[in-house]
Amino acid sequence: MSAQQTFQQPTQIFQLFLSQLLLITDPYSLYLHTITCMSELFLFCRCLLWYQNPQKNWGLLMGYNRKISFVSKPSTAPLFAWVMKNSQFLASYCLPFDFRVKKKQFVKKAFLLYPAIAQEQKAPNAIIGLWSSIELPRFSKENEELFFCLATNLEIALHNMELYQEATRDYLTGLYHRNYFFECLQQAIAKPEETISCLMIDVDFFKLVNDVYGHTIGDEILQELSYLLQQLLPPPAVLARYGGEEFAVLLYDTAYDIACAIAENVRIHVSQQIFAAQKKPICLTVSIGVAEFHRNQVSQDFLFQLDCALYRAKNQGRNQIA
């Protein structure tokens, strides 16, 4: 293989990485895309990407020789903890004094750790790392430049994504707003091979909560409920605040019977949850309409079908699905 060919392949991979960045609108997909690109670029190096999920817990994606693995609760390694605390770049050739003295094993293999920080953020959104699989004092200049170029483009993408999230998220709950739900629904409908179902969730008698406890507590309960719903719905479901105390859910690759099972699980968990806004224990129930999209429908007919299902659940006594 010629020198030109060996240089051209990383260039093509990196150009593909950059072009696809513009199409990604959620953080996890961005991180997965980044680690996949890294494992293609840096063969036989261990590629690491720590990231924060919406609940502010850290997860870890690892790539090695084009294979990707996921660790949901990674141990906090000293080097990662240092980068996270100080929000500074760290490498095997520029270790802080305490690491040089106490952790000599770190310098046996070359590594790079970079905190990806979106603009106007103080703490890292993600930390990407590159670790040599053999004893090596330092990566080549070309590999280091490629790593830093990838890292800085990740930061730019994170900043752009934050702007996009601000434009598509509900200010109170942090969920998507209804326009984004409509957009995702139209995109899903455009794929003839996709089986999609939707849920329409309404909090029963929520006006009484606002009347008795006040709107401040009502808002806190909606925030708690939104967090709970995010835990109960399978990824990559799209959860949106449809309006007031109504929530809409788009379930990809989900038939009607599975959607009903998901809705029933949501209903049960909400009814068993004690919401503690300002230390006031409050219990809620929800009514849920379920519908599966059929290819002979248009989106307006489907949404009307979904609304009718919700009204049936409410008219039949609430705290149920229909």
Phi, psi and omega in degrees: 000133183283163178298324180295321180292319181294329178281326186291323183296310175302324179297317179295318178298316182292321177297321176295319177302313181295319182294325181279342177303325183292341185264353186265131185238001176231146187301315184298319177298323177296315181293319179295319177297320181294313182292328177295316178297318180298318181292337174280321183285318187247072180297142178065020168243149176275120181256131184233143175217105173275141182213158176259132175275176182301338179270009178069020173266149182270136172240169183223128171253134181235137178233136177209121177053046177072012177248132184248136175228162186231135176238117186285326181229077183290148174289149182275096179290148183303319181294315178300316180298323180294315180296318180296318182290318187264348182053043181230151176295145180221138180217161182297336183264001178218050180289145172299162186304315185296326177288322181297323184278313190267337188236058185298336181294341181293333186268002178292325180236135182297142175211157174226134175230129185228125176277116178274113185238118176293153180304144178073005174258149180261323182259155180296138169281329180204161175230123179252144183222153177228128186230126178291140179272356177233164177292122187205126183291329183196148175290162177294158179301320181297316180293322179294317179297320179294319178299312182293325178295318178296317182296316181292326176290329174297318178298317179298317179296322178296319179295314178298324180292323177297320177297319179294319180297320178299326181280342185243001184252147174286132187295328186278310188263342185080359177280167174295151175269174191295327179297322178292322176301314178299319180298314179295322179297315179297320179294320180291321179297328182290349179261105187296337182276352185276130172261116183235147173227160179226153173242143170240116187250130179233131178283125183290131174053039184290336178301325179296325178297313179296320182292320185277315188257343181100159185288333179296313177292323176302319178295319180296322179294319177298324177293316178298316180296319179299318178297317180297315180300320179298326179287331187271339186269140181284138174291149004260051180302146176258116180252125183229148170278113187280331180156132179058242180254024177254141180230141178244143182230129174255121182250114179281148175050046185225120177279171187300316184294323177291321178298321177296320179295319177296316180297318180294322177296319177297313182302314182296313183295321179295318181294337180267350184277138173256113180275131188241059177290124182049041176062022175256110181291123183227136178253145180228160167228162179229150170252139187227127171264141182233138177209146174251136181284134176249144190294345178271004181263160165255165187299324181296319178295321180295316179294325176295319177300319180294318177298318179298321179296319178296316180297325176297317179298322180286319182288338180273008175123358180065176185052046178202172177248157178210000000 
